[in-house]
């Protein structure tokens, strides 16, 4: 066991160097001027996990095109979640603009670019659903200006690449929302942290791994940290602790041992993209086109063909494809899943697996897909896709959160789960979707509940 050195102190400690911690750090910086804020990141640089551009869809999720946000129940399309997410994205987008005006973000155009958001469906059943969804959603102020068409010539104007080589008899439909956004969440986090790092009361620790979390007799949270290539571990004591480490949050939360976190489990899902390598093809597509998720598929696996701006370069991605792994983070350990199993969550894990057999079957099928199989799925979106123009790249890592229900068995949670201790001294985020797109709304809720 490494030797423990002296204990240091910070008013606020944030674990995880992604966009969530960046957002909370700004809120703390403004509301508590001069108070010490420490951000801990295990990787050499910040925003390299869930926030990193290649590890997420980059969509400014606002309910414009994501059909899983508008489920149909007994013939009625419910748009409540889509409206809520749209309002939260608007609030978050305004926060980013405010950060740019205050100098926290020095180049907003490098972070956000406009791109149309489209829903695209095939087959009579899905076309009927999309039209019904459009009729319900079009008059809401959040979606003013949305267009709908079943006319192939009109859809071709919106999605020329995807209509090439498509069969004349195939029934298709699309909705078009012009003012959508592609967001580089990692770039936003990096620019915010670059500003914060220059402030006297903010400390950013890279290459620092949190080995343990415990509560002291004085009521402080004591975090044991070990840096890269450092023999000694050291301790950091704080009155307030936030854990926003993406897939790594669950095991850290278990170390804190608060009653509010008992019963939670996690099932890791990895991701893959098909990335276009042909510049001519990339230039033909300028949209984020979302389809419908397959039966049993988690929301993060909704197929979409995305025009992206990553590091100043236009990219074209299709996916994501799910895979199984025991890692909770892309840069994590193969022992993450087994280490997360404890007495108080084992029934949640087993129950979730039993009650979600379609998801289990879906993941098994996804893991077995070959490159050729993935290309066939792409051709449902882009019929003339050529194998030579695409390659497989690794996407990010997500942990599907499992929460104990009233019967003591596990239930899959597909949103963002906020956990705050009874004494308001520790908070954590579990889950992902819609994640970074609503980062300000989520972190404002954490802030208000923690410090009210």
PLY file of the C-alpha trace (Angstrom):
ply
format ascii 1.0
element vertex 452
property float x
property float y
property float z
element edge 451
property int vertex1
property int vertex2
end_header
0.00 0.00 0.00
1.43 3.40 -0.97
2.49 5.69 1.84
0.09 8.53 2.70
1.53 12.02 2.89
-0.04 15.17 4.38
-3.68 16.21 4.06
-4.48 19.25 1.91
-7.73 21.21 1.91
-10.10 22.62 -0.71
-13.56 24.10 -0.27
-14.93 22.20 -3.28
-13.57 19.03 -4.93
-14.83 17.87 -8.33
-13.85 14.42 -9.63
-13.85 14.15 -13.43
-12.56 16.57 -16.05
-15.52 16.58 -18.43
-18.19 19.10 -19.35
-20.28 18.43 -16.23
-17.44 19.33 -13.85
-16.53 22.30 -16.05
-20.10 23.59 -15.77
-20.32 23.12 -12.01
-16.88 24.69 -11.55
-18.09 27.86 -13.29
-21.20 28.00 -11.09
-19.05 27.62 -7.95
-16.49 30.12 -9.24
-19.20 32.76 -9.70
-21.26 32.10 -6.57
-18.37 31.60 -4.14
-15.64 34.00 -5.29
-12.22 33.26 -3.86
-13.15 29.82 -2.47
-10.73 27.02 -3.40
-11.96 24.68 -6.17
-10.03 21.53 -7.09
-10.77 19.41 -10.16
-9.28 15.90 -10.31
-8.83 14.06 -13.63
-7.17 10.65 -13.93
-6.05 11.10 -17.58
-3.12 13.28 -18.71
-5.51 15.81 -20.27
-9.09 16.77 -19.51
-12.29 15.90 -21.46
-10.89 12.70 -22.98
-13.69 10.32 -21.96
-17.43 10.93 -22.53
-16.95 14.59 -23.51
-14.32 13.87 -26.17
-15.67 14.51 -29.69
-15.14 10.97 -31.04
-16.77 9.42 -27.97
-20.28 10.86 -28.43
-22.70 11.81 -31.19
-21.94 15.52 -30.90
-25.64 16.27 -31.30
-27.08 19.23 -29.50
-29.94 17.04 -28.29
-33.08 19.15 -28.37
-35.79 16.65 -29.33
-35.81 17.84 -32.95
-35.04 14.46 -34.48
-34.63 11.87 -31.70
-37.69 9.64 -32.02
-37.03 7.82 -28.75
-37.93 11.09 -26.95
-41.48 10.92 -28.35
-42.86 7.43 -27.57
-46.23 6.30 -28.87
-48.57 4.87 -26.25
-51.96 3.47 -27.21
-51.88 5.40 -30.48
-50.96 8.72 -28.86
-47.52 10.31 -29.37
-46.21 11.81 -26.12
-43.93 14.80 -26.75
-43.44 15.75 -23.08
-39.83 14.55 -22.90
-38.93 16.18 -26.23
-40.24 19.54 -24.99
-38.39 19.20 -21.69
-35.08 18.32 -23.39
-35.52 21.13 -25.93
-36.02 23.66 -23.14
-32.98 22.32 -21.27
-30.81 22.48 -24.37
-31.89 26.07 -25.01
-30.98 26.93 -21.41
-27.59 25.20 -21.79
-26.89 26.85 -25.16
-27.62 30.27 -23.63
-25.24 29.42 -20.77
-22.47 28.68 -23.29
-23.11 31.99 -25.04
-22.99 33.74 -21.67
-19.67 32.00 -20.91
-18.31 33.30 -24.21
-19.39 36.87 -23.39
-17.68 36.65 -19.98
-14.47 35.24 -21.45
-14.79 31.74 -19.96
-15.03 30.39 -23.53
-12.74 32.21 -25.93
-13.88 30.72 -29.26
-17.50 29.53 -29.32
-17.48 28.98 -33.10
-14.88 26.24 -32.58
-17.30 24.51 -30.18
-20.69 24.78 -31.91
-21.78 24.74 -35.55
-25.26 24.83 -37.09
-26.48 21.73 -38.93
-30.06 20.64 -39.79
-31.66 17.93 -37.61
-33.76 15.34 -39.48
-35.77 12.27 -38.59
-35.76 9.67 -41.37
-37.96 6.55 -41.46
-38.85 3.76 -43.87
-41.92 1.54 -44.12
-45.61 2.26 -43.73
-45.73 1.81 -39.93
-42.86 4.19 -39.18
-44.01 6.72 -41.80
-47.42 6.81 -40.11
-45.75 7.30 -36.73
-43.52 10.13 -37.97
-46.46 11.97 -39.54
-48.46 11.59 -36.34
-45.47 12.87 -34.33
-45.11 15.87 -36.63
-48.77 16.84 -36.30
-48.47 16.82 -32.51
-45.12 18.61 -32.24
-45.16 21.20 -35.05
-47.22 23.83 -33.20
-45.10 23.81 -30.06
-42.95 27.01 -29.85
-39.79 24.91 -29.28
-40.22 23.24 -32.69
-41.55 26.13 -34.74
-40.49 25.79 -38.37
-40.26 21.99 -38.46
-41.19 20.54 -41.86
-42.52 17.11 -42.83
-42.56 15.33 -46.19
-43.21 11.94 -47.75
-42.30 13.27 -51.17
-39.06 11.65 -52.37
-37.99 14.69 -54.36
-38.35 16.94 -51.33
-36.52 14.50 -49.05
-33.79 14.27 -51.70
-33.21 18.02 -51.35
-32.72 17.53 -47.61
-30.76 14.26 -47.78
-29.26 13.90 -51.29
-26.71 11.29 -50.29
-29.21 9.09 -48.47
-31.64 9.12 -51.41
-29.07 7.95 -53.98
-29.98 4.49 -55.29
-33.10 4.17 -53.16
-35.87 1.96 -54.58
-38.81 3.85 -56.09
-41.37 1.67 -54.31
-39.83 2.18 -50.85
-42.09 4.24 -48.59
-40.08 6.91 -46.75
-40.67 10.10 -44.79
-38.61 12.75 -43.04
-38.94 15.77 -40.80
-36.58 18.71 -41.26
-35.51 21.20 -38.58
-33.07 23.72 -39.98
-31.63 25.32 -36.86
-30.03 22.33 -35.17
-26.53 22.13 -33.72
-23.42 19.98 -33.76
-21.49 20.45 -30.51
-17.92 19.59 -29.55
-18.49 19.13 -25.83
-14.83 18.33 -25.22
-13.77 21.64 -26.75
-16.24 23.53 -24.54
-14.87 21.80 -21.43
-11.26 22.41 -22.49
-11.83 26.13 -23.05
-13.63 26.55 -19.72
-10.87 24.69 -17.85
-8.24 26.75 -19.67
-9.84 29.86 -18.18
-10.26 28.34 -14.71
-6.70 27.09 -14.57
-5.49 30.71 -14.72
-7.48 31.66 -11.61
-5.69 31.76 -8.25
-8.40 29.83 -6.41
-8.75 26.97 -8.94
-6.50 23.90 -9.11
-6.66 21.35 -11.93
-4.96 18.01 -11.22
-4.36 15.79 -14.26
-2.92 12.28 -14.12
-4.40 11.91 -10.64
-6.33 8.80 -9.68
-8.80 8.71 -6.79
-8.18 5.53 -4.79
-10.57 6.08 -1.92
-13.31 8.34 -0.55
-14.33 8.46 3.09
-16.04 10.75 5.58
-13.93 12.15 8.44
-15.14 12.58 12.02
-15.24 16.33 11.38
-17.69 15.81 8.53
-15.29 16.48 5.66
-14.93 14.24 2.65
-11.38 12.91 2.45
-10.22 11.85 -1.00
-7.10 9.69 -1.33
-5.21 10.53 -4.52
-2.23 8.99 -6.28
-0.53 10.78 -9.14
1.20 9.18 -12.11
4.69 7.85 -11.29
4.38 9.05 -7.67
5.23 6.66 -4.85
3.23 8.43 -2.16
-0.50 8.94 -2.09
-1.90 12.08 -0.54
-5.23 13.20 0.86
-7.50 16.07 0.00
-10.20 17.11 2.46
-13.27 19.09 1.42
-16.65 20.18 2.74
-18.22 19.43 -0.64
-17.54 16.65 -3.17
-18.95 16.18 -6.67
-18.39 12.98 -8.68
-18.87 13.52 -12.41
-16.57 10.84 -13.76
-18.88 9.37 -16.42
-18.80 5.59 -16.29
-16.29 5.82 -13.42
-18.80 7.50 -11.11
-20.49 4.32 -9.83
-17.40 2.65 -8.29
-16.33 5.95 -6.71
-19.81 6.47 -5.31
-19.69 3.00 -3.78
-16.51 4.00 -1.94
-18.32 6.99 -0.44
-20.89 4.56 1.01
-23.87 6.90 1.27
-27.33 5.40 1.72
-28.74 7.27 -1.29
-26.45 5.27 -3.62
-27.35 1.81 -2.33
-28.92 -0.56 -4.81
-27.51 1.09 -7.91
-25.71 -1.06 -10.44
-24.22 -0.50 -13.86
-23.93 -2.42 -17.12
-21.19 -1.13 -19.45
-21.82 -0.75 -23.18
-19.08 0.17 -25.63
-19.61 1.88 -28.95
-18.31 1.86 -32.53
-18.75 4.25 -35.46
-18.44 3.78 -39.17
-16.34 6.75 -40.30
-16.35 7.92 -43.91
-12.88 8.38 -45.45
-13.99 9.77 -48.83
-14.03 13.63 -48.87
-16.46 13.72 -51.81
-19.01 11.62 -49.93
-18.54 13.68 -46.75
-19.36 16.89 -48.61
-22.63 15.48 -49.98
-24.21 15.09 -46.55
-24.95 18.08 -44.34
-27.36 16.90 -41.66
-27.85 14.89 -38.52
-30.31 12.25 -39.70
-31.80 10.05 -36.96
-33.77 6.85 -37.50
-35.64 4.56 -35.10
-33.95 2.29 -32.60
-34.29 -1.43 -33.15
-36.37 -3.57 -30.82
-34.59 -4.03 -27.49
-31.95 -1.43 -28.31
-31.00 1.20 -25.70
-31.65 4.85 -26.62
-27.92 5.48 -27.12
-28.03 3.06 -30.06
-30.53 4.95 -32.21
-28.96 4.78 -35.71
-27.97 8.13 -37.13
-25.89 9.49 -39.99
-24.11 12.59 -38.80
-22.30 15.45 -40.39
-19.76 16.53 -37.76
-17.15 19.22 -37.22
-14.26 17.77 -35.23
-11.09 19.76 -34.68
-11.96 22.08 -37.55
-12.52 19.23 -40.02
-15.82 18.02 -41.48
-16.50 14.33 -40.74
-19.27 11.88 -41.55
-20.17 9.13 -39.06
-22.78 6.40 -38.96
-23.80 4.39 -35.93
-23.33 3.85 -33.12
-22.96 0.08 -32.88
-23.01 -1.38 -29.40
-20.54 -3.83 -27.97
-19.98 -5.54 -24.65
-17.09 -4.78 -22.36
-16.40 -5.00 -18.64
-14.78 -1.54 -18.64
-16.75 1.38 -17.23
-14.52 3.88 -19.04
-12.80 3.81 -22.41
-9.52 4.10 -20.52
-10.75 1.93 -17.66
-9.99 -1.54 -16.32
-11.44 -4.90 -17.41
-12.19 -5.44 -13.72
-14.56 -2.44 -13.47
-17.76 -4.48 -13.77
-16.86 -7.32 -11.37
-15.53 -4.82 -8.80
-18.83 -2.91 -8.90
-20.88 -5.92 -7.78
-21.77 -5.65 -4.10
-24.27 -7.26 -1.76
-26.68 -4.31 -1.97
-26.82 -4.20 -5.79
-26.49 -7.82 -6.93
-30.27 -8.31 -7.01
-30.61 -5.11 -9.06
-28.13 -6.44 -11.61
-29.67 -9.91 -11.85
-33.21 -8.56 -11.96
-32.39 -6.05 -14.69
-30.86 -8.77 -16.84
-33.88 -11.04 -16.41
-36.44 -8.28 -17.06
-34.59 -6.88 -20.09
-33.89 -9.97 -22.16
-34.49 -8.06 -25.46
-31.59 -5.75 -24.52
-29.37 -8.73 -23.72
-30.23 -10.33 -27.07
-29.62 -7.04 -28.85
-26.16 -6.67 -27.30
-25.22 -10.26 -28.19
-26.29 -9.62 -31.78
-24.34 -6.35 -31.91
-21.15 -7.94 -30.57
-21.29 -10.58 -33.30
-21.60 -8.04 -36.15
-18.79 -8.03 -38.70
-17.69 -5.00 -40.73
-19.76 -6.37 -43.61
-22.84 -6.59 -41.34
-22.39 -2.99 -40.18
-22.12 -1.83 -43.78
-25.44 -3.52 -44.53
-27.05 -1.52 -41.72
-25.51 1.64 -43.16
-27.06 0.85 -46.56
-30.52 1.16 -45.01
-29.58 4.85 -44.66
-27.27 5.20 -47.65
-28.04 2.47 -50.25
-24.95 3.09 -52.41
-22.41 3.01 -49.56
-19.10 1.49 -50.69
-17.07 -0.61 -48.25
-13.85 1.09 -49.38
-15.15 4.51 -48.26
-15.71 3.57 -44.62
-13.73 2.26 -41.68
-14.58 1.26 -38.10
-13.49 3.53 -35.26
-13.96 3.09 -31.53
-16.53 5.37 -29.93
-17.06 6.06 -26.24
-18.02 3.99 -23.26
-21.35 4.23 -21.43
-22.67 2.58 -18.30
-26.36 1.71 -18.43
-27.59 2.53 -14.94
-29.64 -0.04 -13.05
-31.78 1.19 -10.17
-33.50 -0.95 -7.57
-37.28 -0.80 -7.85
-39.88 -1.14 -5.08
-39.78 -4.93 -5.34
-36.03 -4.96 -4.85
-35.21 -5.89 -8.45
-33.29 -3.86 -10.98
-34.79 -1.45 -13.49
-32.84 0.11 -16.35
-32.66 3.91 -16.25
-32.06 5.68 -19.58
-31.73 9.27 -18.37
-29.36 11.21 -16.16
-29.60 10.18 -12.52
-28.70 12.77 -9.87
-27.69 11.47 -6.45
-27.27 13.86 -3.50
-26.63 12.88 0.09
-29.06 13.87 2.82
-26.59 16.38 4.29
-25.97 17.91 0.81
-22.19 17.45 1.07
-21.76 15.01 -1.83
-23.41 14.77 -5.24
-22.92 12.46 -8.20
-24.19 11.91 -11.74
-25.03 8.51 -13.18
-26.22 7.75 -16.70
-25.74 9.70 -19.90
-28.61 10.50 -22.27
-29.17 13.31 -23.16
-26.13 14.13 -21.07
-23.88 16.97 -22.15
-26.58 18.68 -24.24
-28.42 19.58 -21.04
-25.30 20.01 -18.89
-26.18 23.46 -17.55
-29.74 22.47 -16.57
-28.50 19.31 -14.88
-25.66 21.01 -13.00
-27.87 23.94 -12.00
-30.20 21.39 -10.40
-27.24 19.81 -8.60
-26.07 23.25 -7.46
-29.51 24.39 -6.27
-30.17 21.19 -4.34
-26.71 21.16 -2.81
-26.47 24.80 -1.70
-30.02 26.02 -1.23
0 1
1 2
2 3
3 4
4 5
5 6
6 7
7 8
8 9
9 10
10 11
11 12
12 13
13 14
14 15
15 16
16 17
17 18
18 19
19 20
20 21
21 22
22 23
23 24
24 25
25 26
26 27
27 28
28 29
29 30
30 31
31 32
32 33
33 34
34 35
35 36
36 37
37 38
38 39
39 40
40 41
41 42
42 43
43 44
44 45
45 46
46 47
47 48
48 49
49 50
50 51
51 52
52 53
53 54
54 55
55 56
56 57
57 58
58 59
59 60
60 61
61 62
62 63
63 64
64 65
65 66
66 67
67 68
68 69
69 70
70 71
71 72
72 73
73 74
74 75
75 76
76 77
77 78
78 79
79 80
80 81
81 82
82 83
83 84
84 85
85 86
86 87
87 88
88 89
89 90
90 91
91 92
92 93
93 94
94 95
95 96
96 97
97 98
98 99
99 100
100 101
101 102
102 103
103 104
104 105
105 106
106 107
107 108
108 109
109 110
110 111
111 112
112 113
113 114
114 115
115 116
116 117
117 118
118 119
119 120
120 121
121 122
122 123
123 124
124 125
125 126
126 127
127 128
128 129
129 130
130 131
131 132
132 133
133 134
134 135
135 136
136 137
137 138
138 139
139 140
140 141
141 142
142 143
143 144
144 145
145 146
146 147
147 148
148 149
149 150
150 151
151 152
152 153
153 154
154 155
155 156
156 157
157 158
158 159
159 160
160 161
161 162
162 163
163 164
164 165
165 166
166 167
167 168
168 169
169 170
170 171
171 172
172 173
173 174
174 175
175 176
176 177
177 178
178 179
179 180
180 181
181 182
182 183
183 184
184 185
185 186
186 187
187 188
188 189
189 190
190 191
191 192
192 193
193 194
194 195
195 196
196 197
197 198
198 199
199 200
200 201
201 202
202 203
203 204
204 205
205 206
206 207
207 208
208 209
209 210
210 211
211 212
212 213
213 214
214 215
215 216
216 217
217 218
218 219
219 220
220 221
221 222
222 223
223 224
224 225
225 226
226 227
227 228
228 229
229 230
230 231
231 232
232 233
233 234
234 235
235 236
236 237
237 238
238 239
239 240
240 241
241 242
242 243
243 244
244 245
245 246
246 247
247 248
248 249
249 250
250 251
251 252
252 253
253 254
254 255
255 256
256 257
257 258
258 259
259 260
260 261
261 262
262 263
263 264
264 265
265 266
266 267
267 268
268 269
269 270
270 271
271 272
272 273
273 274
274 275
275 276
276 277
277 278
278 279
279 280
280 281
281 282
282 283
283 284
284 285
285 286
286 287
287 288
288 289
289 290
290 291
291 292
292 293
293 294
294 295
295 296
296 297
297 298
298 299
299 300
300 301
301 302
302 303
303 304
304 305
305 306
306 307
307 308
308 309
309 310
310 311
311 312
312 313
313 314
314 315
315 316
316 317
317 318
318 319
319 320
320 321
321 322
322 323
323 324
324 325
325 326
326 327
327 328
328 329
329 330
330 331
331 332
332 333
333 334
334 335
335 336
336 337
337 338
338 339
339 340
340 341
341 342
342 343
343 344
344 345
345 346
346 347
347 348
348 349
349 350
350 351
351 352
352 353
353 354
354 355
355 356
356 357
357 358
358 359
359 360
360 361
361 362
362 363
363 364
364 365
365 366
366 367
367 368
368 369
369 370
370 371
371 372
372 373
373 374
374 375
375 376
376 377
377 378
378 379
379 380
380 381
381 382
382 383
383 384
384 385
385 386
386 387
387 388
388 389
389 390
390 391
391 392
392 393
393 394
394 395
395 396
396 397
397 398
398 399
399 400
400 401
401 402
402 403
403 404
404 405
405 406
406 407
407 408
408 409
409 410
410 411
411 412
412 413
413 414
414 415
415 416
416 417
417 418
418 419
419 420
420 421
421 422
422 423
423 424
424 425
425 426
426 427
427 428
428 429
429 430
430 431
431 432
432 433
433 434
434 435
435 436
436 437
437 438
438 439
439 440
440 441
441 442
442 443
443 444
444 445
445 446
446 447
447 448
448 449
449 450
450 451
